Amino acid sequence: MPPHEAVTTPEPADSAAPYATSVGVEQAEAALVEHYTRLVRIAYLVLPPSLGRNRRVLTAHALVQRSLPRGRAAGDGSDVPAREPGFAYVRGQVLRQALDAGRPLRRAAWPRRAQLPPLLPHVWGLRLFPRSGGADELALDQRLSGLSCAARAAFVLRALEDLPDPEVRRVLADAGAEDPDAALARADGVGAPEAAALLLSPEFDPCSLQARPTDLLRRRRYARAAVAATAAALLCGALLALPGNGWGPDGAAAPPYARNPAAESALDPAKVRRIAPAAWEISARTDFSVWPTRGPLARDHGLLRRALAVWARPAAAVQVSATPATPSGPPMGSPQLLYAGRVDSARVVLFHDGMRVIRYAESARGGEAAALDFARVDGADATVSGALVVGRSDGNVRYLTAPWLRRTSVRDLLDPDGSARPLRRDRDGVTDPLPSPATARDCRSWDTLDVRDRNTDRLLTDLGELTPARLTSGPPSAPKDISAPADRAAWARTACLLPAVRSHGVRSVNSWQYARQPLPEANGAAAWLCTRAETWRGTGSRVMAQFQAPSRETATPGAIAARAEDSPACGVREPRVLAGVLWKSRGGHWYVLAAGSGQFRSLAMEGGVRGSAKGALLAVRAARGTGAELYGRVADGTRVESLR
């Protein structure tokens, strides 16, 4: 458009003007066609200069062209002035998209459509940009490039649209600008009124364009590379389509891009390792490697073929999960088959490859839906290889149990005085469903799997993974299975803290009382416990020091006084532990209480409250909200900080 050509300008909207009830798509289209040049100019001026002139031109046209309502009406029209409602609506959509285009891309969020290069309009082989202006236009362009998108929009609405500041503020707010007042303040510094007249210059007219060629040599190289890639894709497709000795339907597996004899042998369902039913009775080891092959579908080669193929190359639609630091790669050789059968509404296969347990599940009704789960089990022994999760549904869990177990039952941790409930198993060792605490929304009960081998009862709990975690009590040097009434009572107040270690690859959880402290003002005695969750991978352990004040309720959760991750505290290498808590007595007085394990000879506090004591217990009167730094000294005088 020439610089002095008359423009049909819509009448400015008054901030007190009435609002339209709706804007029809025909009305919006008529306004877009009539004022197309002006709308594209607005979009071009608001878009960030970092896009480059060529992309700003194409993006400005794209934003205007996709600003029509999606349906027959744009909405209830509550934010559209009654005067020129079609133009006001389209202008608002253009501004909204232009502001979106100026927002930075973030990894944690999907990019908005305006942040991506436009599909249409698109120009091949040419670069388009507005005609060059004079020195004044260049200076104005430089000043505008130093503003944010919202500030440029405020300047354009004020100068090009002749809107008063209250209306500019409203339009920017409707378009999604974060701070319209700040945008108006920044726009004040652009220049005098004559700067507004420069906006009608060809320098800022994306409808009056010049054309130049793109990089011809680079374009030639890209064309040759595209031809070569197309030829390679066609050749690969032809090779994959040739008939051969395939394994048959692979279900939800991805296409086999490469084959070799070793990989094909590992995926042959006829070569999976099968363990005899009585092998565990004469074996020197008692772990997953001697579990017999079980399940009514253990001879279903079609199911095994699909399971192995999906394991080797899961398609994008397959739900794959793995415990932390567990490799999810294909089998390195023919795996051991543990179980294959129907569990609830799914067909399930369990494999063991020496380091991992792999669970494959597909819908029993057919289809391509499948799931693949991996869990580390290296270094397993009889104490932690008693069961595997074989199925989950409707908040319940089923276990496949070890062949050496003589009895399975269910015990609620929150009911320390209650008896265990029998849990039936079928002939393959699959239990009936029991409620899973791993998926419960509250902590009204915590059902654990109570298993018994020849002479020992063990408690296993579901923490959302393939392998249940073993629960123990006692000092780190000699943890034991939970059997004593005192241990059951302590775990009743600890169970509801277990969600803090859920889905971390936990192998076992030990909780032991390291101190007992008489409370001030004859408020009874409190127990200090340290709960440590060990992982299969060795690293990533979770430690919690908890304070259990006297309570009439047997299942009242203890208070977490301190916690640490990947720390040796409260473990075999460093069994000592020290923690403190701010506690309120029944008389309304506040105290800082601290307790350490038996290795401590003295304790001290610094900071908001000061105090010290010989031994491993300390209680100091304090004010509400007081903070203190706690430390202790062991027999050799070494200073040891509290657990953090």
Secondary structure, 3 states (H helix, E strand, C coil): CCCCCCCCCCCCCCCCCCECCCCEHHHHHHHHHHCHHHHHHHHHHHCCHHHCHHHHHHHHHHHHHCCCCCCCECCCCCCCECCCHHHHHHHHHHHHHHHHHCCCCCCCCCCCHHHCCCCCCCCCCEEEEECCCCHHHHHHHHHHHCCCHHHHHHHHHHHCCCCCHHHHHHHHHHCCCCCHHHHHHHHCCCCCHHHHHHHHCHHHCCCCEEEEECCHHHHHHHHHHHHHHHHHHHHHHHHHHCCCCCCCCCCCECCCCCCCHHHHHHCCHHHCECCCCCHHHHCCCCCHHHCCCECCCCCCHHHHHHHHHHHHCECCCCEEEECCCCCCCCCCCCCEEEEEEEECCEEEEEEECCCEEEEEEEECCCCCCEEEEEEECCCCCCCCCCEEEEEEECCEEEEEECCCCCEEEEEECCCCCCCCEECCECCCCEECCEECCCCCCCCCCCEEEEEECCCCEEEEECCCCCCCEEEEECCCCCCEECCCHHHHHHHHCCHHHHHHHCCCCEEEEEEEEEEEEECHHHCCEEEEEEEEEEECCCCCCEEEEEEECCCCCCCCCCEEEEEEECCCECCCCECCCEEEEEEECCCCCEEEEEEECCCEEEEEEEECCCEEEECCEEEEEECCCCCEEEEEEECCCCEEECCC
